[in-house]
Amino acid sequence: MDIQERAVQILKETYGESSQFREGQLEAITAVVNKEKSLVIQKTGWGKSIVYFIATKILRERGAGPTIIISPLLALMHNQIEAASKLGLDIVTINSQNREDWDAIYKRLNDVDAIIVSPEKLSSPEFIERLSAVSDIQMVVVDEAHSISDWGHDFRPDYQRIVYLLQSFPDHIAILGTTATANDRVIEDIKNQLGDLNVFRGDLIRDNISIQVNPSQSKVERLAFITDALTRHPFLSQKQGIIYCLTKKECESVAQFLVQHGISAPAYYSGVQGESGEDISEEILSAFHSGETRVIVSTVKLGMGYDKSDIGFVIHFQLPQNLIAYYQQIGRAGRDGSPSLAVLLHGDEDEEIIKSFIEGANKDPELLSQILDLLHNNDQGLKRNEILQHFNLNVTKLSSVLKYLYVHNYIYMDKTTYHLNRNQHFDAVRNAEVQQQLNETRLAELARLKDFIEYDGCYMKFIADELDAPDAKETCGICVHCRGRQFIVMKDDNPYLEAARDYKNQLHGVIKPRKRWSNNKKIEFISIRQHIYCRSIVQLIGHPLYNCKKSLLLLINFCSEHVTIESNRTYKDNCKQNIGSPLWSEVGD
């Protein structure tokens, strides 16, 4: 039986006799099984995972070793395992949430059909050593392959390690990259890094997602708009959906307001914790999958590849970072083919936040050179804390810089010690030029996003053109401009406006003790007209929030008689002991 016949047979056995491949899927499966390097660029919801799972099944039937799948998100890993199980594939994942299972998983690597890992795992020398012991690997899948490219909208430095990993494999293995968001420039960059590729490129217009873009609104107006829509709109009030925010703080703020008005809407972001400091990301996703919660208020953490088929809407409380990220995020909706709605809200603060993200991604070439010089003069290598002593940086900033140098192969690690890679030359001038080019690209993307929100034509066609998509359709036929009407109208008599105004004038927050005091109580506070109140005592401390650090210390002193830490130590006492270092794991205002 040839490849295509077997692929069709597997599809029908798994999904029913009436099942058919979408255009391009069968051709991509054939190319991969024939060990050709391929890049699949297809719209969100097209079924890119079907390509590599069926290809894996056929390769395994032919005696090949396991497939390596590099996947960017924990939520996506769970989706993939669920999809693979329908095909009878035995798949394991190695990630930060199953550390206790790693030893058992490592022992099974030669026996499983596929291994799903995050790109960050490729930075682990131990994992690479374990992977080298796996026999007869025949395929490597790079999911969300646009992240390899510096020019991609969601470049992740850890993806650079993929190139070095592939160089350690024999030339004959199949390489498959998949993405929905690669324009011509990104495709060329991926080709340069992975080698010449067959490109399977299709229609990117999603004709079941209706897009609406609102005029600029205040946060109060946006909160009221969303709450009213989720409560009273005939479509949104019956559906599950995702609300995207730019920051963790905004996620918490929006989620709390919705919960206060009877809408189950947890905040979801990297490092989200429960009352006792435990990671609750799995719990949040599980409740959303089961329908226990209607809405998730998320950062981009719940973006690429997340697959819940019946999501009915995606609302952006703030602008996305760029237009291509927007396409990825609204692509979470309507994956079962049902009609869905995407509503883009925005405000005056969004542009400055996005510009701060762009600036924050820069790595100072002079600092990079100084760290490399330091390692050059220390043949035995240095640990992170030893490097930290030479620079006026916090640990987070230094870790980011070291990671940048590591994934670009300028340094390497021996357990916890950093060493200079003396075979790799760092050109500070060229590095500065590249970073400047990237900055200009990101700012140009922001400008295009602003063009999009002012556009009076078909929104989906605008996005497809931005992706250089070869679409035959001239319009989606279902966005507000194609339909000629708004789907959700902001009412002058919105019943949530006053509540939203009061809420924004009384911002809530929690002071949480650091993890080493995991059993401690916490202080809850609110701010009213730029002054902090202790929520339980409600007495004015008297300092405005712009002097937040001093205000919090005063608040801690004020509350020390009322809030006790284990061993009868007070926040005041601990504050005295920890002046000069971060005392709290999270502060919301």
N, C-alpha and C positions, 0 to 999 in steps of 0.2 A: 504494500500500500504506500503510495507516495505521500509527501508531506501534506499537500493540500487536502487530499482525501481523508487522511487521519485527523487533521485539524477540524474539518467539518464534522467528522464522526464524534470527536470529543465534545465539540460545541453542542451538538444535538443530544448526546447522552447526558450532558450536564444541565442544559437549560431548556430542553424540550425539542421535539421534532420540528416545530415551526420556527426555531431560532435560526437566524441568518447573520453572517458577518457583516459589519458595516464596511463601507467602501474603504479599501486600503488595509484593513486588518489582516486579511489572508495573505496579501503580498508581503507585509512586514514579517509575519510569522515565518513564511518561506525563506525570506532573506536571512533571518536570524538563525534558523536551523541549519542553513547552508553556511554558517560561520561568516556572514558578511557583516561589516560594521554599518550600523544603521542609526538614523535619527528620525524619530516619529514626532511630527509637530501637528497636533490635532486639537480641536476645541475641547474645553472642559466637559466632562461627561461622555466623551466619545468612546472610552473603553480601552485606554492604552495598556492597562494592566492585563487585559485579556491576551494581548499579544505576547507578553513575556511569560505569563503563566502557562499558556498552551504550548509555547515553544519549549519551556522547561519540561513539561510533561513528555513531549515527543523526544527531546534529547535524553531524558532519563530512561525512557523505554529503549533507547538505542545504546544504553550502557554508559552514558556520560556521567560525570560527577555533578555535584550540586551547583546551582546558580547563585551568584552573589548579587543581591539587590541592595543598592545604596539609596536609602530613602530619608528625606529630610525631617519628617515630623513623627512624633510618637503616635499621634492620633491616626496618621496615615498608615503606620506600620500595622496597627490593629485592623484597620480596614482591609489591608492587603492579606493578612493572615486569614481573615474571615472569608474573603473572596477565593483564596487558594484552597481552602478546605472543601469548598464545593466541587473542586476539580480532583479531590482526593490527594492533594499534595501535602507532604509533611514539611512544614516550614517552621523555622525557629527565628527568634529575634534576640539580639543582644543589645540591651539598652540600659539606661541608668536606673530603671525601675525594676529590673529583675536580677540585680547583682547576686542575690543568693542562689540563683539558678545557673550562674555562668559556668561553674565547674562541670555540672551535669551536661550543659549544652555543648561545651567544648569537646566532651568525650563522644558526642554524637555527630559531630560535624561531617564526617565522611558518609553518614548514613541518611542524612536528611536530603530533601529535594531542593531546598533553597534556604539561604541564610540572609536575613534582612538586618542591615546595620545602618546606623546614622553616619554621615560623613565625618562627624566629630570622632567616631570610633577609629577612624583611619589614622588618627594622631597617636594612637596607643601602640607603642612598640610591642607590648605583650600580645595584643590582638593580631598584629601583622605576623608575628612569629607563629601564632596558632593557625592563622589562615594559610601560611606557607606549607603547613603539614597536611592540608586538605588535598586529596588526590583528584586529578583529572577534572579540574574546574573547566567548564566549556563555555560559560556565558557570564558576563558581567552586565548588570542593568544599572544605568545611572538615571534614576527617576528625578524629574524636575531638572533636566540637564542644563537649562539656561543658567543655573546657579554656578556653573563652571566658569562662565564668561565674566571677565571684569566689567564688560559693557552690559551685562544682563541686569534686569531691574531688581533682582534679588540676589546679587552676588554674595556667596558665602565662602570665606577664605578656606574652610576645611575641604571644600570641593576641590581645591587645588591638589590636595593629597591624592585624589583619584588618579591624576595623570601619572604620579610616581608609582602608585599601586599597579596600574596597567602595564607599566614598563617592566614589572617583575614577572608578568605572565607571558606564556608563549604567544607568538604572533597569531596562531591559528584560532584562538578563542573568539567567540562572538561578542561584540560590544553593541549594546542597544541603549541609546539615549532617548528619553521621552520628555516632552514638554508641551504646553499649550501656548507658551509665550516667548517665542524666539523670532526676532525680526532678522532681516538679511545680515546685518552687521554681527549679531550674536551667533548666527549660524556659521559664518565664516570663522569666527573666533573658536567655536567648538570644534570645527574641522581642523583648525590649526593645532589644537591641543590633543584631540583624540585620533587624528588621522583622517584620511578621505572617507567620507560616509555616504551611504545611500540615504537620501532625504525623502521621507514620505510626508508630504505636506498637504493638508486638506482645508476645507471650509471652516472658518473660525466663527462665523456668525451664529450665535445662540438664538434661535427663533422662538424660544419659549420663555425668555426672560424679558419682561417689560421694564425699561429703565425710565426713571423719573429723577430729574435734578431740581432741587429747590433753590430759590434765591438765598443769598447769605442771610443767616439768622443768628440771633444771640443764643447762648447756651440755654437760657430760660425758654425761649421759643422752641428750640429743638427738643428739649425734654418734654414740654407740653405736647408738641406735635406727635412724638413717638408714643407717648403714653395714651393719648387719645386714639391714635390709629390702632394700637394693639388692643385697646379696650372695645372700640366701637366700630371699626371698619369691618364690613362684612367678610372680606377675604383675610386680612391680617389677623383678625381676632380668632380665626379658626385654624391658624397654621403655626408651625414651629419655624424659628428663624434665628439668624445671627445678626447682632449689632456690632459693628467694628468701631473701635476708638484708636487714637494714635498712641496713647500712653496707658500705663497700668492705673494711674491715679484716676484718669477719666473713666476707665472701665468700672472701677469701684464706685465712682460717683453716680454714673448712669444706672448701674445695677441696683444700688441702694434705693434710688428714687423709684424705680420700677417696682421693687419689692414692697416698698411702703404703700404702693397703690395696687397691690394684689396680683402682680405679675411675677411669676417665678422666673428669675433672671440672674443666675450667678455670674460673677466676673471670672474670666478665664485668661490667664497669661502665664508666662514663664515664671516659675517659682511661687505660684498661688498656693496659699497655705490656709489650713483650718485654724480653729481657735487654739489648738495646742501646738501649732507650728508644724504640723504634718503636711505633706504634699497631698493635695486633694484633687489634682487634675484628673486622675482616673475616675474618681467619684463623680465629678462634674460631667464628664463625657458620658459616663454610664447612665446618669439620670436623664441626660438629653436624648440619648439613644432610645431609652425606654419610654420617653414621652412624659416623664415625671416633671421635667421642667420645659417650659415653652420656648425660652429664649436663652441664648448664651451671649454675654457681652464680652467681646474678645479683642485682644490685640491681633497682630498678624500671625500669632502663634497658631490660630485655627484658620490658616489660609490655604497654602498649596496642598492640593490633593485630598483634602478631607472629604470623605464620601459618606454622606447620609442621604439616601435617595429622595426622601420626601420633604426636604427643607423647602418651605414655601416662599421665604423672603430673605433678603439681605438688606440691611439698612446701615449706611455709614453715618455715624454721628459727626465725624470729621472727615476731611479729605483723606484719601489714601496717599501714599508717598509718591505714586506716579500712576499713570493710566494703565500700564500693563499689570501692575499689582491689583488695580481695580478689577480688571478682567478676571484675574485669578480668583479674587474674593467673591465677586458676584457669581462666579461659576460654581460656588457651593450650592446654589439654588437650582431647583428643577432638574436634578440629575435623573429622575425617573421619567422625564419627558413631559411632566405636567406643567401647566402655566405657573409662572412664578413672577415675583416682583422685586426689583432692585431700586432702592430710593437713596439718593446721595444728598446728604445734608452737609452744610459747611458753615464756617464762621470766620471772623477776622483773624482769630489766633492761629489758624491752621498753617498758614504759610510760614510763619516764624518757627513753628515746631518742626516742620519738614526741613527747613534750612538748617536748624540746629542738628538734626539727624545727619544731614549731608556733611556738615562741618565736623561732627563728632566721629565720622568714619575715617577722617584723614589721619595719616600717621606721619609725624614730623620726620622728614629724611635725616635731619641733623641728629635727632634722638636715636634713630635706627643706627646711624653710623657710630654714635658714641657707645651704644650697647655692644655692637659688633667689635669695636676697638677694645672694649673692656674684656670681652671673651677671648680676643686675640692675644691679650697679654696674660691670660690665665689658662695655661695648657690643661690644667686639671679640671677645668670647667667651674661653673658657679651655680649655686642653687638660687631660686627666685629671691629669697630674702637677702641673700648676699648681694645680688644685683641691685635690689631696692635701696640698699644703704648708700649707693653712689648717685642716686637721682632723687629729685624732689617730686616724686610721683606717689599716688596711692596704689594699692595692690591691684585694684581692678584695671586701672590704666596700664600698669606694667604688664599684667597678664595678657591684655589685649595686644600690646606691642610684641611681646614674646611669641604669642600665637601667630601673628602676622609673619614674623621672621621664620618661624618653624614651618608653616604651611608653604612658604615660598622657598624652603630648603636652604636658607642661609644659616640656620643653626639646627642642631639635632639634640635629642635627649637621651641620656643614659639614666633610666629610672627618674630621679627628680633633679638631675644635674644637667644644665645646659652647656653645650659645647659649640664652638664655631665650626661650621662646615668650610674647611679651607679650600675646597674645590669650587666654591660658588662665589663669584665676585659680585659685590654690591655697588651699584653705580648710583650715588645719591642724586646727581643731577638728573639722570634719566628717570629715577623714581619720582622726583618732584614733578617732572614734566608729565608723567603718566597720571599722577594724582590730580594735577591741574586739569588734564583732559577729562578725567572722570568727573571732577567737580562740575566742569562746564556741561558735560552730558547730563548729569543729574539736575542741574538748574534748567537745562533745556527741556527735560522731561516735566519739570514743574510748570514751566511756561505752557507746554502742550496740555497739561491737565487744566490749567486756567482757561485755555482756548476751548477745551471740551465743555466746561461748565457754562460757557457763554454761547455754545454752538446752538444753531436753530435747525439743524438737519437731523438725520438718523444717527442716534447715539451709537448703536452697535456697529454701523458701517464705519463711523469715525474710528472706533477701536480697531476694527479689522484692518483698516488702512494703516493705522499706526504700527501694526504687526506685519506689514507687507504681505498680507494674506491674499492668496489668489482666489478671492471670492467672486462667484458669478452674480450673487444677489446685490442689488443696489441699495436695498433697505431691508430692515428686519420686519417692518410692517406692524410692530406692536409697541414701540416706545412712545412716549408722550407726544413727540413731534410727528411720528408716523400716524398716530391715532388722532392727533389734534385736540387732546384734552388731558388734564391732570387726572391721575388715578386717585390721589389722596390730596384733599384740599385743606389748607390751614384755616381753621374757622376762627372768626373774630371772637366768638363766644366760647372758645375752648375752655372747658371747666378745670383744666389742670394748670392754666397759666399762673394763677395766684399762688398755687401750691409750689410750683416750680420756682417762682420768684422768691418765696419765703425760704425754700430749700437752699437756693444759691446764696442767700444772705446769711444762712446758718449752716456753713459747711461742717460736716462731721468728720471726725478722724479718730484714730486709735494710736496710742503709744504702746508698742509691744516691746517687752524686754528681749535682749539678745538670746540666742538659742541656748547658751550655756546656763541660762536661768529658765529652763524650759517649763518649770512648774509655777512660775511667777504669775501674779495677777497683772492686770494691765490698767492703764489710765485711759478713759474715754474723754474726749473733749469736743467742743464745738467752737466755731468762730463766728462771731456776730459783729458785723461792721469792722472787720479787720482787728478784732480783739479776741483773745482766747479765753474761753470759759472752761472750767472743769465741769464735766457734764453732771457728775453726781453732787457737786457742791454748788455749782452755778454761782461763782463769785468772780467778778472781773479781776483779771490779773493785771491788765493795764498796759500791755505792750502790743503794738500792731504786728501783724503777721509778717511784714517785710523784714522785721528783725526776729525772724522765727526762732533761730537757735537760742538767742537770749531768752525769748519768751518761754520756750519749752523748759529751759533750766529753771526759770522762775516758777513755772507751773509745777515742775517736779518738786521743788522745794516746798511749795505751798501744799502739795498733796501728800508730802512724805509722812505726815502723822496719820493719814487715813488709808494709805495703800502700803501694805507691808510685803516685803520680799522674804522668801524662805530664810531661815536662820535669823529672823527678826531684823534683817538689814533693810533699810528703807531705800527708795529710789534716790533720796537725797544723799545717803551715805555712798551708794554705788556711783552716783554722779561725781562725788568728790574723788572717788578712786579712779575714775575713767575720763577725767578731763583730758582733752587732746585726742581722743579716739572715739569712733562712732559708738554711741551707747545703745541705740535702738536699731532694730532690724527694719522697721518700716515706720514712716510718719506720714499720715495723710492730712491734707488741709482742705 
